[in-house]
Amino acid sequence: MKKIDKYIDSVYQDFDGTEEEIKELKEEMRSHLLELVEEIKADGKSEKEAVQIALDRFGNQTELSNGLMEFFEGQQLFAKKLLRFSISVFIIGLIALSWVAITSPDANKERIELSDRIAKQINDDAELSLEEKDQIKKQISSFNGKSEIIHLSIYYSEEGIEEAFPANVQDAEYVYLGMEPASSEEVVTKGYPLNDTWFVQMQQNEKKSYWQYLIPFTLFIVFGVLITIWLLLNSYIKKYIKEVL
């Protein structure tokens, strides 16, 4: 059957596909040819005659090869472009999601940072001096966090923050001007120690803004649809080749 193998090799010598795909297609074509040879031999033909007749029935090898190449090169080129575009959409989605994660404010981190700045202005005395209050006010006013702090108050407690938090604003030693305690499901109240006897209590509006995640997740959905189309197209191409051969 060397003539059949030589014929099959000539058909697929310029075929654009992976080694595994070409091997599978060759085996499929060889199987069809061998079946046809056996059918012809059953009619009384010799093996040599049966092989030649089978090859003739399959058509001129050049025409078959050119026909396959012309049809499937177009299909495979489209599939490759679709795959590249799909990957590009996925990468853009990752970049967009990373940008959202980087630019979204970390409210807890900002509260801790502000607490550290305030702590540097306070000593262990039971009362805040006018100078300390003035420095605290400057630290809060100059703080450029992205999450708006809607209330801030400072307390003295010999028992420490564990015993005194949460505290009533009436008991505060210092309240930042222009801020009032709020009550809402979106308002988060947190307390942070400034030293062994002082702590700060803050409230922030942590309403989540989900719209900024719309673009990256939309891109991921588009990627999923495109990659599904690509998989179906590849499956169709392989199936069609087998049917043709």
N, C-alpha and C positions, 0 to 999 in steps of 0.2 A: 504493500500500500504506500510505497514511497512517493508514487506519482500524486496521490491524494494529499499527502503531507506537503509536498512541494507546491502544489496548487494552492493549498490553504495559506501557506507562508507568503506566497506572492500576493494573495488578496489582502493580507493584513500588514504588509511590509511598511506601508506609509500611514497606517491607521493611527489616529490620535487618541490615545487612551492609556490607562495605567497597565502595567505588566499583568496584573491579576485579571483585569477586564479583558484584555486581548487573549490571554490564555483560556479564559472561560468561553469566549466567543469561538475560538479555534476548536475547542473540544466539542462545542455544540454543533458547529458546522461539520466536523469530522464524523460525528455520530450520525447526522443526517445523510451524509454521503455514503457511509458504510451501510446504512439501512437500505439506501437506494441500490447499492451494488448487489446486496443479497437478494433483493427483489428481482433484479435483472438476471442474476445467475439462476434464479429459480425458473426463469423462462427458457433456460437451456443455453445461455451465453457463457463463454469462458470468463474467467476472472479478469483477464486483460481487456476483453471486449466490454465487460460490464463496467469496469472502471472508466473507460473512455466514454461510454454512453452516459454514465452518471455525470461526468464532468461536462459533457456537451449539454445535458439537460439543465445543469446549473447555469449555463450561459458562458459567454466569453469572459475569461477572468479579468481582462482589462476593463470591460464594460461594467462588470460587477463591482470591481474595486473602485472605479471612478464614481459609480452610482452611490456606493456606500459612503465614500469620502465626501462627496458633494452634499449629501443629505445630512449626515451626522456631524460633519465639521461645523455646519451652521448651527445645529442643535447644541453641540458641545460648546461652541463659542458663546452662545447666549447663556448657557448654564454657568460658564466661568465668569462672565460679566455679572450675572445675577449673584453669584457667590461673593465676588469682590464687593459689590454694592452692599450686600447684606452685612458683611464684616465691617465695612465702613460705617454703616448705620449703628452697629453694635458698639464700635469704638467711640463714636460721637456720643452715644448714650452714656457710656462709662465716663467720658470727660464731663458731660453735663451733670451727671450724678455726683462726681467728685467736686465739681465747682459748687454745687448746692451744699454739700457737706462742709466744704471749707468756709464758705461765706455765711452759713447759718450761725447765728450767735449761740454760744455755749453759756446759757444763763448762770448755771452753777459755778462755772469757772470765773465768770465775771464777778459774781458775788464774793467769792473767795479772794479774788484779787483786790476788790475794794475794801474788804475786811482787813487784809494785810496792810493796806495803805493807812487805814484808820488806826490800826493797832500801833503803828509807829508814832502816833501823836499822843498816846495815852500812857500815863504811869500807873502805879499801884495805889495812888491816893483814892479815898472814898468819894471825892468830888472832882468834877472837871473844872479846871481853871478857864477863865475867859480866853486865854491864849490857846489852850487846847481846843476849845470849842471853835475858835476862829480857824485854827489849822484843819480841824475835821471838816468844817464847812468848805474850805478851799479844796480839800482832797475830793470831796463828793462833787463839788461844782465842776472841777476840772476832769473828772472821770469820763471817758468817752466810750463807755460800753455800748454795745448794740441793743441790749435788752433793757428796756426802760424800767427803772426802779421807782415804784409808786409810793413806797413808804420806807423810812429808815429811822430807827430809834436805838439809843444806846442805854444800857442798864448796868448798874453795879450790884453784884451779888456775891456775898462771902461764901455761899454754898456752891457757887459755880453754875455754869449754864445748864447742866443736867437737871438741876432742881428748879431753876427759875424760868426755863423756856417751855412753852411760849409765855410771854409776859404781856401785861396790859400797858397800853401806851401812857396811861396815867402815872405809872411807876417809873417811867423813863427819866433818866438823868439828862438826856439830850434828845431832841427830835429835830430832824432836818427841816428847815423852814419850807413851807409850801407843800408838804407831803402829809397825807392823811391815811390811816389804815383803811384797807378796802376789804370787801367781803364778796367773793365770787368764786365759782368753780375753776376759773382760769387763773386765779391769783394764788401764787405759791408763797407761803411764809416760811422763812428759814432763819435759823440762829447760828451764829459763829462766835467762838471765844476770841477775845482780843488779848487777854492775859488770864491770870488765875482768878481775877475778881470782876473783870469787865467782859461784857459780850454785846454783840450788835444783833438786832433783829431786822430783817429786810423782807419786803414784799415785792414781787415782780409779776407782771402780767405775762404768763407763758402761753398765750394762745398760739396754737400751732398753725403755721401757714403751709397748707399742703399743695397749694397751686404751683409752687416752685418745683415740685417733684413731677408735675404733669409732663413736661417736655422729656426728661430722661425715660420715664416709664412708657410714654407713647412711642419713643424710639425703640425700646426693647420689644414692645408689641409688634411694631413694624418689622423688626428683625426676625421675630418668631414666625410671622406670616411669610416673609421672603424665604427664610431657610426651609420652611415647610414646602413651599412651591419648588425650591431647588431640589429637595429630596424626591419629591413626586416626579419632577422632570427627569432626573437621573434614572429613576426607576422605570419610567416610561421608555426612555431611550434604550436601556438594556433589554427590556421586554420586547420592544419592537424589533431590535436587531435579531433576537432569537427567533421571532416569528417569521422574519424575512428569510433568515437562513434555514 
